[in-house]
């Protein structure tokens, strides 16, 4: 008999998260209260506070669910990738595919990541996110060890790999002129070109040499 109760609890929790996403999509995160979400979900106050302590707790739970969904989508897409180039291109395209196909969730993700969550919430989210990303990081680590990607930590590789995609998605989701077709046609290849192994990836440059290069770049 406990199984139906647990299933009902999961459904109520999911309905509250869905309602929160709808309310956030309409008015943004700031200024939204848990009462608005409760009314949208048609839930009782006791039901809301059974699952979430406050609006911050609910927001953190929705952010974690969003990370789970996008990471699962990316992992599913790269299962068939057999080379470093295919892995990199697929990771970028799969993220873009998810973000462009789920704009409310992607917009919420960027908004929530910019919030000052409590120290404990922030720590838990980072730990959970790291756990979700580990299969992807393991793939990047293996490619680095095989010499097919630069010998950088997976987090560094991921920053180069998805940095432009995140920036483009943020702009697109805030109404800037960004062509989704251009994003998917261009950014995966740009990420791969930036990560192709080469002698330059193994060098550690001094601040002075970097500054000199910057001066040269402005004169060319």
C-alpha positions in Angstrom: 0.0 0.0 0.0 2.8 2.5 0.5 3.6 2.4 -3.2 0.5 4.3 -4.4 1.1 7.0 -1.7 4.7 7.4 -2.9 3.5 7.7 -6.5 0.9 10.2 -5.5 3.6 12.2 -3.7 5.9 12.2 -6.7 3.0 13.4 -8.9 2.1 16.2 -6.6 5.7 17.3 -6.4 6.1 17.2 -10.2 2.9 19.2 -10.6 4.2 21.9 -8.2 7.5 22.1 -10.2 5.5 22.3 -13.5 3.4 25.1 -12.0 6.5 26.9 -10.8 8.0 26.7 -14.3 4.8 28.2 -15.8 4.7 31.0 -13.3 8.4 31.8 -13.7 8.0 31.8 -17.5 5.2 34.3 -17.3 6.8 36.8 -14.8 10.4 35.8 -14.2 11.8 34.4 -11.0 12.0 37.7 -9.0 8.8 38.7 -7.3 7.1 35.3 -7.6 5.9 33.8 -4.3 5.1 30.3 -3.4 1.4 31.2 -3.0 1.2 32.0 -6.7 2.7 28.6 -7.5 0.4 26.8 -5.1 -2.7 28.4 -6.7 -1.5 27.5 -10.2 -1.0 23.9 -9.2 -4.3 23.8 -7.3 -2.5 22.4 -4.3 -3.2 22.8 -0.6 -0.8 24.8 1.6 0.0 21.6 3.5 0.9 19.8 0.3 3.3 22.6 -0.8 5.1 22.7 2.5 5.3 18.9 2.7 7.5 19.0 -0.4 9.3 22.3 -0.1 10.4 24.5 2.8 10.1 27.8 0.9 10.4 29.4 -2.5 14.1 29.0 -2.5 13.9 25.3 -1.9 11.3 24.9 -4.7 13.5 27.0 -7.1 16.5 24.8 -6.3 14.5 21.6 -6.9 13.3 22.9 -10.2 16.8 23.9 -11.2 18.0 20.4 -10.3 15.2 18.8 -12.4 16.2 21.0 -15.3 19.9 19.9 -15.0 18.7 16.3 -14.9 16.7 16.7 -18.1 19.3 18.5 -20.2 22.1 16.2 -19.0 20.0 13.1 -19.8 19.3 14.4 -23.3 23.0 15.1 -23.9 24.0 11.7 -22.6 21.5 10.0 -24.8 22.7 11.8 -27.9 26.5 11.0 -27.4 26.0 7.3 -26.8 26.5 6.7 -30.4 29.5 9.0 -30.9 32.6 7.1 -31.6 35.3 9.8 -32.2 36.4 12.9 -30.4 35.0 15.1 -33.2 31.7 13.4 -33.2 31.5 13.6 -29.4 32.3 17.3 -29.2 30.0 18.2 -32.1 27.1 16.1 -30.7 27.5 17.5 -27.1 27.2 21.1 -28.4 24.3 20.3 -30.8 22.5 18.2 -28.2 22.6 21.1 -25.7 21.4 23.6 -28.4 18.6 21.2 -29.4 17.4 20.9 -25.8 17.6 24.6 -25.0 15.9 25.7 -28.2 13.3 23.0 -27.9 12.6 23.9 -24.2 12.9 27.6 -24.0 11.0 28.1 -20.7 13.2 25.6 -18.9 16.4 27.0 -20.5 15.4 30.6 -19.7 14.6 29.6 -16.1 17.9 27.7 -15.8 19.9 30.8 -16.7 17.8 33.0 -14.4 18.1 30.7 -11.5 21.9 30.2 -11.9 22.3 34.0 -11.6 20.4 34.0 -8.2 22.1 34.0 -4.9 20.9 30.7 -3.4 21.7 29.9 0.2 25.1 28.4 0.8 23.7 25.0 1.6 21.4 25.0 -1.5 24.3 26.2 -3.7 26.5 23.4 -2.4 23.9 20.7 -2.9 23.1 21.9 -6.4 26.8 21.9 -7.4 27.3 18.4 -6.0 24.2 17.1 -7.7 25.2 18.8 -11.0 28.7 17.3 -10.8 27.2 13.8 -10.3 24.9 14.3 -13.3 27.8 15.5 -15.5 30.2 12.7 -14.5 29.4 10.3 -17.4 30.0 13.2 -19.8 33.2 14.2 -18.0 34.3 10.6 -18.0 34.0 10.6 -21.8 36.0 13.8 -22.1 38.6 12.5 -19.6 39.1 9.4 -21.7 39.5 11.3 -24.9 42.0 13.6 -23.2 44.0 10.6 -22.0 44.0 9.1 -25.5 45.4 12.4 -26.9 42.3 13.1 -28.9 41.4 16.2 -26.8 43.7 18.7 -25.0 45.1 17.4 -21.7 42.9 19.7 -19.6 40.5 18.9 -16.7 37.0 17.9 -18.0 35.5 21.1 -16.5 38.0 23.2 -18.5 37.1 21.3 -21.7 33.4 21.7 -21.0 33.8 25.5 -20.6 35.4 25.8 -24.1 33.0 23.2 -25.5 29.8 24.9 -24.4 30.8 28.4 -23.6 29.7 29.9 -27.0 26.5 27.8 -27.0 25.5 29.1 -23.5 26.2 32.7 -24.6 24.2 32.4 -27.8 21.3 30.7 -26.0 21.2 33.4 -23.3 21.0 36.1 -26.0 18.4 34.2 -28.0 16.2 33.6 -25.0 16.3 37.2 -24.0 15.0 38.3 -27.5 18.3 39.2 -29.2 18.7 38.6 -32.9 20.2 35.1 -32.9 19.3 32.6 -35.7 18.7 29.1 -34.2 19.6 27.5 -37.5 22.9 29.3 -37.6 23.6 28.3 -34.0 23.2 24.6 -34.7 25.0 24.8 -38.0 28.0 26.8 -36.7 28.7 26.3 -33.0 29.4 22.6 -32.9 32.1 23.0 -35.5 33.5 26.0 -33.8 33.7 24.1 -30.5 35.5 21.2 -32.3 38.0 23.5 -34.0 38.8 25.2 -30.6 39.5 21.8 -29.0 41.5 20.0 -31.7 44.6 18.8 -30.0 47.8 20.7 -30.9 51.0 21.9 -29.5 49.4 25.2 -28.4 47.1 23.4 -26.0 49.9 22.1 -23.9 51.6 25.5 -23.3 51.2 27.6 -20.2 51.8 31.2 -21.1 53.1 33.8 -18.8 50.9 36.9 -18.1 53.5 39.0 -19.9 53.4 36.9 -23.0 49.6 36.9 -23.0 49.6 40.7 -22.7 52.1 41.0 -25.6 49.9 38.8 -27.7 46.9 41.0 -26.8 48.8 44.1 -27.9 49.8 42.3 -31.2 46.2 41.3 -31.8 45.1 44.9 -31.6 47.6 46.0 -34.2 46.7 43.3 -36.8 
